Amino acid sequence: SAGLLRQLGATTCVVVTTPQQMVRAINLLAREGIKGLPLPAGSLMWTMEEGAPTWRWLMPSTTARAVSRDVIYELLAWPYYRLRGWVG
């Protein structure tokens, strides 16, 4: 993405992604000299239903599995990106 932005002469762009991936995306663009303006996208996986009891997050469900997958992905992505030298 940064290469394409540079070809267009852009130094700033809007970054639309889920809140859990935003920091990493902004850091990667900054490393490439592009200023990222965050615009978090809504994520059904990270939104509690209106009026739902908070203990519901502890119960096994498709949503809980998807949230767990996203959290594990982010926990593994940061060390991997650091090892590759993509983020500081």
Order of alpha helices (4+ residues) and beta strands (2+ residues): alpha-beta-alpha-beta-alpha
